């Protein structure tokens, strides 16, 4: 009887014959069935009432990644990145920042790293899109680089890291230009209990910047790290979307984000290769949120945010 129960649970989680990641979905199904067979009856009833989460069921676009996969050139790194993405059924990836990383890069270093991303994106044959990496401490050079890579190039957004906190006034010209170009701005946000880096932004800093630019679109990368605090910080700033990448796949993260912000303001990203695709997908696939919310988080919201600049550049969605 126990084996029959296991087999029936496994069958429900097995992919259809036209799924292209059959082997992995089979392993997921086996794991789900094994968990259901081993936990107490109280939890088994909860598992049985939830629809199975199969990657075959969802289109996935990954909003947050880097050229830190194996390889000696941007092209080799992109090949390996896409090989790993294929294993998880990820259709498109967005990448930014080259290598090696620098906390406060010079304009020349920023340009060099953006060139690496441009090489990788071109090599991806439409699977990857790039965000231009900028250091706002060099505002005029950042505007020039934004024009080179976004206005006159193929990139579709902006990535800001830890050179300077994003509530500073030197970011205003960059955000105004981004708004004109319909380019979303992705800002690293974090709250560290040991203290942030000197130029590291919090979600509170991003909310302050976003209030000054209500027509711009912002993404709070990592949702502040301390996601309960970060979600609350951006809750009233409607032009800021919470991105769930990085960190462990902690229960409750996605549920809180959907409850406090609405599913339309939550995005999936992995922070690859610093974090695995699988651990970050688990945050969404394992969340107790409606199926339509998962679809928005995994691809729908990213596509909607990028639709205006894709239309300008005649990139098909």
N, C-alpha and C positions, 0 to 999 in steps of 0.2 A: 504493500500500500504506500509506503514511504517512497519507493522508487517511482511508482506511478505518479505521485504528487510532484516529484522532482521533474519527471519527463514532461508533465503538462505545463509546468512553469517555464521550462526551457523552451518548449514549442512556442509559447506566447512571445518570447523575447527573440526568437530566431528571425533573421531578415528574410524578406521575400527573395525570390530567385533572381530578380533584376537588380538587387543591391550590389554595389561594387566593392563593399568592404565586408564581404560575407564572413571571412575568417575572424576578423576582430569582433564583429557583431555577435558571432557565435560564442566567443570567449566572454563577451559582456553578458550574454544570456546565461551562460553557465554560471558566471559569478553571481548574477542576480538570483538565479534559482538556488544556488548553494546557500546564499545568505537567507533566503526565505525559508529554506528547510531547516536552518540551524538556530534561528532566533526563536524566542518564546512566541506562544500563540497570540499574545496581545499585539506584538509588533508584526507578526505574520499577516494579521488581518489588515493592518495599515498598508503593508506592501502590496497585498493583493488588490486593494481598492484603488491603487494608483496605476495609471497607464505606464507601460514599460517605456523606458527612455532609450531609443535606438538612434544612433547617429544617422542611420539611413532616412530617418523621418524629417530631418531638418537641413535646409541650406545653411551653411556657416561661412561667414566672412570674419576674419580675425583683424581687429582694429589696431593691434599693438605688437610690433615685432622689430627685431634688430638683426644685423648681419653678424651674428655671433655663432652661427652654425659652423660645422667643420668645413674646411676648405682654405686654399691659399689665395684665392682671388674672389672678387665679388660674384663672378659667374659661378664658381664652384660652390660658394656659400649658398647662393640662391638655389642651385640644383639640389643640394642636400636639404635645405629648408623645405622646398616643395615636396621632396620625397617623404619627409616626415609628415607634412600636412596631408598628403594623399592617404596615408595610413589612417588618418582620423576623419577623412571625408571633408576636409576644408577646401572650399572652392577658391577663395581669394584671400590674399594677405596684404597688409599694409605695413611697410617697413620705413624706418628712419634711423638716422645716425649711422656713421660708418665705424671705423676702428683704427687705432685703439681709442677708447673713450677718454675724454678730458673734461674736467669739471668746469673749466673756464677757457674754452678754446678761442684762439685768435681768429680773425676773419679768414686768414689763409687756411687754417686748419678746418674751419667750418666748410669752406668751399671744397677742400679736398675730400672730406667725408661725404658731402652731398654728391660729389662726382662718383664716389664708390656706390652710393645708392642708385644713382642714375644708371650706372653700368648694370647693376643687378636687376633693376626693374626692366630695362630693355631686354635683358636676357630671358626674362620670365615669360615672354610671349603672351602678355595680357593677364597673367595670373597674379601679379603683384602691382601695387600702386605705392608711390612714394610721397612722404611728407617732407618738406624742406626743414632741415635742422638749422636753428638760428641762435645766436647769442645776443640778446637784446641790449647788453651793455655797449655794443657797437651798433648803434641804432641805424645810422646811415648805411653802413655796410650790410646790415640785415635787410634793409629795404632793397638794396641792389640785388642781394642774393634771392630774396623773395621774388623779385621780378624775373631774375634769370631762370629760376627753377619752376615757378608756378605760372606767372603771366606768360613767359616766353618758352616754357618747358613743359614737361609732362606731369609734374608733381601736382597733387590735389589738396594739400593741406600743410599745416605748420606744426612742427614739434619744438617745444621749449622744455629745457631740462633744468639744471640747477646753477646756472651762472649768476642769476640775480632773481630775487623774489618778484613774482609777477604782478604785484600790486604797484610796483614802481612806475612813475610817469613815463619813463623812457620806452615803455611798451606801447603807449597809446598810438604813436604813428604806425607801428607795425600792425596793430589790430585794425586800425582804420583802413590800411591797405588790404589786409586780409578780407575785410568786409566787402570792399569794392570787388575783390576777385572771387567772392563767394567761397573762400577757403576756410574750413574749420580750423580752430586752434586747439591743439592737444597739449596740455600742460601737466608735467609731472607734479603730483601733490602727495605730501606725506606729513604725518605727525610722528616723530620719533621720541620715545620716552627717554632716550639718551641725549636728545638734542639734535635738531636738524643741522645739516651743512649750512655754512654762512649764507649761500644764495638759494637754499632749497625752499620751495613754496609749499604752503599748506592749502587745503581746500578753502579756508577762510580768505586767504590772499586772492585766490582765483575768483571767489564770489565778489570781492571788492572790485577787481578788474572788470568782471562781467557786468556789474551794475553801471559802470561808466560807459559800456558799449552794448546797449540792449539789442542791437541789430546783428551783433556778431554771434557765431556759434562756437561754444567752448566744450571741451571734453576734459573732465577731471580724471586724469590717469590714476589708477589704483584706488580711486575714491578716497584719497587721503591716507591710505594704508590702515590707519585706525578707522575702519569704514563706518562704524556707528557715529563717530564724531564727524567724519567727512560728509556723510549723507545729510546730516542735520545742517552742516555749514552751507551747503548749496541748495537746500530745500526750497527756499523762497526765490532763488535766482533761476528763472525759468529757461534761460538760454545756456545753462550748464547741464551737461549730461554726465552721469556717473559711469565710469568704465571700471570693470571688475577685475582687471588683470593683476597679476602678481600676488604674492602671499599664498597661504595654504587654502585648500578648498573648504573653508569653514562653513558649517551649517548656519543658515539664517541671513547670510550676507545678501543674497539676491532677493530673498523674501522681504527684507527690510527696505531695500532699494525700491522695489516695486510698490510696496505699501506707502512709502513716504514720498516718492517722486512720480509714480506712475510708470508703467512698463515702457512708455514711449521715451523715457529719459534714462534708460539703462542700456549699456552696450557691453558685448562680450569682447574681450581681448585676452591674450595669453601672456604677453611679455616674453615671447620666445626669443632666444633659447634659454633665457634666465629661468623660466618656468616651462613646464611641459604643456603641450596642447591638452593632454588628457586631464591633468589636474585642474586646469582652468575651465574646461568644458564641464567637468563634474559639478562645478558651482551652479551651472544653469540646468543641466539635465537632471540633477538630483534635487532641484529646488521645488518646493511646494507652491508653485504658481501655475496659472492656467497655461494650456498649450499655446494659445495665441501670444501670450507674454513671452514664452521661450522663443518663438519664431521672431518676434520683434527684437529681442536681445541678441540673438545669434546672427542676424543678418538684416532684418527689416529696418531697424533704426539707422544702421550704418549706411545702407543704401539711400534712405530718405535724406540723411544729412549731406551725402555726397552728390545727390541728384542735381542740384543747381550747377555745381562746377563741372560735373560730368556733361551736362547739357551744353555748357559753354565750350567745352573741349571736344564735344561730339564723341564722347566715350560711351559705348552702349552699357547699360546696366544689366 
